[in-house]
Amino acid sequence: MELIERVVVDECLGQASPLLEQVRWRLGDRPVEFIILANDCPGISDIEILDKILDARSALLTKDRVLHNLAISRGFRSFVHTPESGLTDCRLAHVYAPDKHLPVPVVSAALRYGYDPESATEAKAITVCFSGFLSERQLEQFRTKRRRIRAHFGSSDNIAAVALTVGQRQTAHGLVGGYMLKVDAHHGIRGLFPASEGYFIDRNLDGTLQATCWALLHLFQLRLQSYPLKLYHLDDAAMVRCTALIGDRGSAASDVERMAGRLLAAVLQPKMEKCVKGRFFDRVSQKLCQLARSDTNELVAVDLKVMAVALSTGSQ
C-alpha cells in the first residue's frame, strides 16, 4: 500500500476533533497533511469525495459508516470511529454500502469552494437566529439530515424542488404541530420522502401559523430554502393567512405572523396548496393525532412567539 501523505477529514468532523491525533499516531512519524473539507469544500457530496478527492496516497477520516465502507470498496484507505471498535481502518460488517447508494454521475467540472446553494444575507440571519434555540445535539441532527439528503441526490445541483405538508392541533396541553418534507430530483433517481419531519408542542394556543413557521425554520436549517417550494396545509385558515402574507407582509397581525411573512419572503417561489386527501394528508394527520394523545419525546417544547420576537430584533 502507498504511503499516506494526506488525510481527508470529512465534514462531519472538525479540525479540533481528537480523532485527528489518533490517525496521526496510527500513520507514524512521517509528515501528513490534513484536508479539512468543512473549510475547503463545505457541502461536497459523498460521490465527489470518492471520485475527486481520494487517491492512493490519501486516507479518509469520517464518522459516516456507509461512506467509510464505500471508500474501502473503491480501494482507498479509510478510518472511522465507532463505539464498538474505536478507531478502525477495517470494513465494517453489517453496513450495507453498494455504489448504487450514489446514483448520480459526477460531472467533469473541477472542485469548487462551497457546494450548498449560496445563502442570501437574509437566509443566513434566519438560520443563525433559529440555531440559537437549538441544542448541540439538534444541530448535529440537522447536519446529518443535510448530508443524507445530499448523498441521496448525489449533489445539491440535482435537487429540483421541495414540498412541505404542515398541520397543527389544539390539545389540552398545548398546540401540537409539525411537518413532513418531500424533496424532488431533476433526473436519475426518485424523490425523497420523508426527507425530514419534525413535531413540536407550544403552550401558546393563539394563532394559526405556528406549524408553518416551524416547518419553514427547519427548511432554512436544512439549507433547502433556495429551491421552489410548495406548502400543503391541512388547515384552511393557515393557507389563507400565508397567501395574504405573501401578497402583503404588512398585513401580519401578530409576532408569529410577522415571522411567517419574513420566512415566506425569503424562500423561493412559495405556492400554497390545500391538503385534503392522499398519503401526505393521511400520514401527517395520523401522526398529529397520535402525538396529541401521547407523551413522547418526539414533541419538542417550543415557544414560537419568543422565536418570532428574537427574529424581529435580529438582522433584517
Secondary structure, DSSP 4 states (H G I P E B T S, - for coil): -PPP-EEEE-TTS-TT-THHHHHHHHH-SS--EEEEHHHHSTT--HHHIIIII--TTEEEEES-HHHHHHHHHTT-EEEEEETTTEEE-SPPTT----GGGS-SPPPSPPP-S--SPPPPHHHHHHHHHHHTTS-HHHHHHHHHHHHHHHHHHSSGGGEEEEEEEEEEEE-SS-EEEEEEEEEEESSSS--EEEEEEEEEEES----S-HHHHHHHHHHHHTT-TTSEEEEEES-HHHHHHHHHHHH-GGG--SHHHHHHHHHHHHSEEEEEEE--SSHHHHHHHHHHHHHHHS--TTEEEE-HHHHHHHHHHS--
